[in-house]
Amino acid sequence: MDEIRDTLFSAGLRRLRDEALQDGERVIWQGQPDGLARMLMWRWLWWIGCPWLLLTIVAVEAGWIDQAAHPLLMLGIAMVAAPLVMLLQDLQTLYLITDRRALILRTAWGRRTVSQTPLEAMDAVFEILDIGRGAGHLNFASGRSTRSPDTDYTGRYGFRCVRDASRLRDILEAARAGGTRRSYPEKAAGPTGAAARNA
C-alpha cells in the first residue's frame, strides 16, 4: 500500500503529486484507499438495487407503471452503480504523509484536487475507525465540511478506507513529533519535492 497501483490513472496521480510537493518536502508514506473494501462496505446497495431494478422492469413489461418508470429505473441503476463509482474514485485518489503535512490528491472525473492538512493543524489525538477486512478510517482533523468525500457526518476528516490504519497513525504521529527519520528509516526514502519532479 506504500506505492501507487499501476492503473490507467497512475500517471496522472504521479504528475499531480509532483506538482503538489513543495521544494525540499519529503514524502514519508504514500498510498491509496482500499477500493475493494469501500465497495464491499456499500454492497448493501446491490441487495436493494438489483431487486429494485428487476421489479421495475417486470412492472414496466406488465404495464403496471407508465410515467413513473423512468425515475424508478434511474434510481435502481444509481443504487447498483454507486459502489463501482466509489471504486473508480478510489483508484484516482492518492494519500501522502510528508514531513510537513498530509495530502489527499484526486484526479477523479477530470478534476484535479489537492487537499492539505499541515501537521500542526491536526487534532491532538488521531482516531481510527475499523470498517472490517483489515481496513479502516484514519481521522486526523475535525470540524471540516461534511460535503467533503473525506469527512464523515460529524466533520471528522482523514484518510478513508486505508489498510493498516494503526501503522499509518504511528507514522503520522512520528512525523508530527519530528522523529520520522529515526523511527521509520525504511519509509524515509520517498521522493522529495525536487526528486519527485525529476522522476
C-alpha positions as CSV (number, residue, x, y, z in Angstrom):
1,M,0.0,0.0,0.0
2,D,3.1,2.2,0.1
3,E,3.1,2.7,-3.7
4,I,0.7,3.9,-6.4
5,R,-1.0,0.9,-8.0
6,D,-0.4,0.7,-11.8
7,T,-3.7,1.6,-13.4
8,L,-4.9,3.9,-16.1
9,F,-4.9,6.7,-13.5
10,S,-1.4,6.2,-12.0
11,A,0.5,8.6,-14.4
12,G,-2.0,11.4,-13.7
13,L,-1.7,10.9,-9.9
14,R,2.1,10.9,-10.1
15,R,2.1,14.2,-12.0
16,L,-0.3,15.8,-9.6
17,R,1.8,14.6,-6.6
18,D,5.0,16.0,-8.2
19,E,3.2,19.4,-8.8
20,A,1.8,19.5,-5.2
21,L,5.1,18.8,-3.4
22,Q,6.9,21.9,-2.2
23,D,10.6,22.3,-2.7
24,G,12.5,20.2,-0.2
25,E,9.3,18.5,1.1
26,R,10.0,14.8,1.9
27,V,7.4,12.1,1.3
28,I,7.4,9.6,4.2
29,W,4.5,7.5,3.1
30,Q,2.2,7.4,0.1
31,G,-0.7,5.0,-0.7
32,Q,-4.2,4.7,-2.0
33,P,-7.6,3.8,-0.4
34,D,-8.6,0.1,-0.4
35,G,-11.2,0.5,-3.1
36,L,-12.4,-3.1,-2.7
37,A,-13.1,-2.7,1.0
38,R,-15.1,0.5,0.4
39,M,-17.1,-1.2,-2.4
40,L,-17.9,-4.1,-0.2
41,M,-18.8,-1.7,2.6
42,W,-21.6,-0.4,0.3
43,R,-22.6,-3.7,-1.2
44,W,-25.9,-3.4,0.6
45,L,-26.9,-1.1,-2.2
46,W,-26.7,-4.0,-4.5
47,W,-29.0,-6.1,-2.3
48,I,-31.6,-3.3,-2.6
49,G,-30.8,-2.0,-6.1
50,C,-30.8,-5.4,-8.0
51,P,-34.3,-6.5,-6.8
52,W,-35.5,-2.9,-7.3
53,L,-34.3,-2.9,-10.9
54,L,-35.8,-6.4,-11.5
55,L,-39.2,-5.5,-10.1
56,T,-39.2,-2.2,-12.0
57,I,-38.5,-4.0,-15.3
58,V,-41.2,-6.6,-14.6
59,A,-43.7,-3.7,-13.7
60,V,-42.8,-1.9,-17.0
61,E,-43.3,-5.1,-19.1
62,A,-46.6,-5.8,-17.4
63,G,-47.8,-2.3,-17.9
64,W,-48.3,-1.6,-14.3
65,I,-46.4,1.7,-14.3
66,D,-46.1,4.3,-17.0
67,Q,-44.8,7.8,-16.2
68,A,-43.0,6.6,-13.1
69,A,-41.0,4.0,-15.0
70,H,-38.1,6.3,-15.9
71,P,-37.3,7.7,-12.4
72,L,-37.7,4.3,-10.8
73,L,-35.3,2.7,-13.3
74,M,-32.8,5.6,-12.8
75,L,-32.9,5.1,-9.0
76,G,-32.3,1.4,-9.4
77,I,-29.3,1.9,-11.7
78,A,-27.9,4.5,-9.3
79,M,-28.0,2.1,-6.4
80,V,-26.3,-0.7,-8.4
81,A,-23.7,1.6,-9.9
82,A,-22.8,3.5,-6.7
83,P,-20.2,1.0,-5.2
84,L,-18.5,0.8,-8.6
85,V,-18.3,4.6,-8.9
86,M,-16.7,4.7,-5.4
87,L,-14.1,2.1,-6.6
88,L,-13.3,4.2,-9.6
89,Q,-12.9,7.3,-7.4
90,D,-10.5,5.4,-5.1
91,L,-8.4,4.4,-8.0
92,Q,-8.0,8.1,-8.8
93,T,-7.1,9.0,-5.2
94,L,-3.6,9.3,-3.5
95,Y,-2.8,9.8,0.1
96,L,0.5,11.3,1.2
97,I,2.2,11.9,4.5
98,T,5.2,14.2,4.3
99,D,7.4,15.9,6.8
100,R,5.1,18.9,6.7
101,R,1.6,17.8,6.1
102,A,-0.9,15.2,5.0
103,L,-2.3,15.5,1.5
104,I,-5.2,13.9,-0.4
105,L,-4.9,14.1,-4.1
106,R,-7.5,13.3,-6.7
107,T,-7.8,13.2,-10.5
108,A,-11.3,11.9,-10.5
109,W,-13.8,12.8,-13.2
110,G,-11.4,15.2,-14.9
111,R,-11.0,17.4,-11.8
112,R,-7.6,17.6,-10.2
113,T,-7.9,18.5,-6.5
114,V,-5.3,18.8,-3.7
115,S,-6.5,18.9,0.0
116,Q,-3.8,19.5,2.6
117,T,-3.6,19.5,6.4
118,P,-0.4,20.8,8.0
119,L,0.9,18.7,10.8
120,E,0.4,21.4,13.3
121,A,-3.2,21.9,12.4
122,M,-4.2,18.3,13.2
123,D,-6.1,17.0,16.2
124,A,-4.2,16.2,19.3
125,V,-5.3,12.6,19.1
126,F,-5.8,10.6,15.9
127,E,-8.8,8.4,15.6
128,I,-9.1,5.0,13.9
129,L,-12.5,3.6,12.9
130,D,-12.3,-0.1,11.9
131,I,-14.5,-1.0,8.9
132,G,-13.6,-4.6,8.6
133,R,-11.5,-6.7,6.2
134,G,-8.3,-5.2,7.6
135,A,-9.2,-1.6,6.5
136,G,-10.2,1.5,8.5
137,H,-10.5,5.2,8.5
138,L,-7.7,7.3,10.0
139,N,-9.2,10.6,11.2
140,F,-6.6,13.3,12.0
141,A,-8.7,16.5,11.8
142,S,-12.2,17.6,12.8
143,G,-14.7,20.4,12.2
144,R,-14.5,20.0,8.4
145,S,-17.3,20.4,6.0
146,T,-19.4,17.2,5.7
147,R,-19.6,17.8,1.9
148,S,-16.0,16.5,1.5
149,P,-15.7,12.8,0.5
150,D,-13.0,12.5,3.1
151,T,-15.2,13.7,6.0
152,D,-17.8,11.8,7.9
153,Y,-21.2,13.1,9.1
154,T,-19.6,14.6,12.3
155,G,-16.9,16.5,10.4
156,R,-14.1,14.2,11.2
157,Y,-11.6,14.2,8.3
158,G,-8.8,12.0,7.2
159,F,-7.7,9.0,5.1
160,R,-10.7,6.8,4.3
161,C,-10.6,3.0,3.8
162,V,-6.8,2.5,4.3
163,R,-5.0,-0.7,5.1
164,D,-3.2,-1.0,8.4
165,A,-4.5,2.3,9.8
166,S,-2.7,1.8,13.1
167,R,0.7,1.8,11.3
168,L,-0.3,5.0,9.4
169,R,-1.3,6.6,12.7
170,D,2.2,5.8,14.1
171,I,3.9,7.3,11.0
172,L,1.7,10.4,11.2
173,E,2.4,10.8,14.9
174,A,6.2,10.4,14.4
175,A,6.0,12.9,11.5
176,R,4.4,15.5,13.8
177,A,6.9,14.8,16.5
178,G,9.7,15.3,14.0
179,G,11.1,11.8,14.6
180,T,10.3,10.2,11.2
181,R,13.9,9.7,10.1
182,R,14.8,8.0,13.4
183,S,11.6,5.9,13.8
184,Y,10.8,4.9,10.2
185,P,14.1,4.8,8.3
186,E,12.6,2.4,5.7
187,K,9.8,4.8,4.9
188,A,12.0,7.9,4.7
189,A,13.3,7.1,1.3
190,G,10.3,8.5,-0.5
191,P,10.7,11.3,-3.1
192,T,11.3,14.8,-2.1
193,G,9.9,17.8,-4.0
194,A,12.9,18.0,-6.3
195,A,13.5,14.3,-6.7
196,A,9.8,13.7,-7.4
197,R,9.8,16.3,-10.2
198,N,12.9,14.7,-11.8
199,A,11.4,11.1,-11.6
